[in-house]
């Protein structure tokens, strides 16, 4: 097991954590548009909170997937081939979500806008559940044979672990987005999201707590338990801050629960990157699933330049668009005027 392979395992864990943290509130905002917004103006207010950043946040998904493909090609091949159907559904959800953001304001009628807002919420829900299911399975196992191929039909992936992972990410997205919207909005939406983050969010976070504890119970060690304690402190602190209307602290507390919880999961499964539920001798590990040392060295040189650049750019974007949005800043829906009038 080369040091570069271990380094890339850690970096991929960081990339997935960054994706869940940043895209988590994006996907959660989409779901809240479906279930928490009371009218068209509130839906547009929620959408505008993520308007400047949502596409940049998705870069973390592309980077995490690309890093898996280049650094651990056998991990990437086995996971994606085993989850071919659900990941296609995830891609459809992400496409619907992106198209909805662009098309919602292009129509003249309330029905048009409501249709695209609904697709935005459904696409966010599907994407969050599918990504959570994939991550849940990569930490608990798939029915893989000695060649790393899935055993069973196209639904062999569907299991309690997949459902738990899916519910964990969906629940976290809803909780994380409630604190984000409380930070980024003013007026009725802010008050409603405060209540959600204080009352409903702790319940929504229970699946991710269960996911962490299941992995910890299977293969956890002292470091994992220490990280679980940090995650528990973050969750409890976030809930306490939410009840006291400390929006920033609630956002950081729930975020700490995610970061420490995912760190505990990746620490516990190391060096296994994809367990086989048929025979642990067929597990894919950091040692037998990694690319060549030369490939890892080239990737490391590129990442040393690219990753800090992406982080700096996104930090600047969030700083520029840091102010709150209020309902009165959202103009009423109106018909567009064509650039060229028909004769």
Beta strands, then each sheet from edge to edge (+ up, - down):
strand 1: 185-186
strand 2: 272-274
strand 3: 284-285
strand 4: 325-326
sheet 1: 1+ 4+
sheet 2: 2+ 3-
end
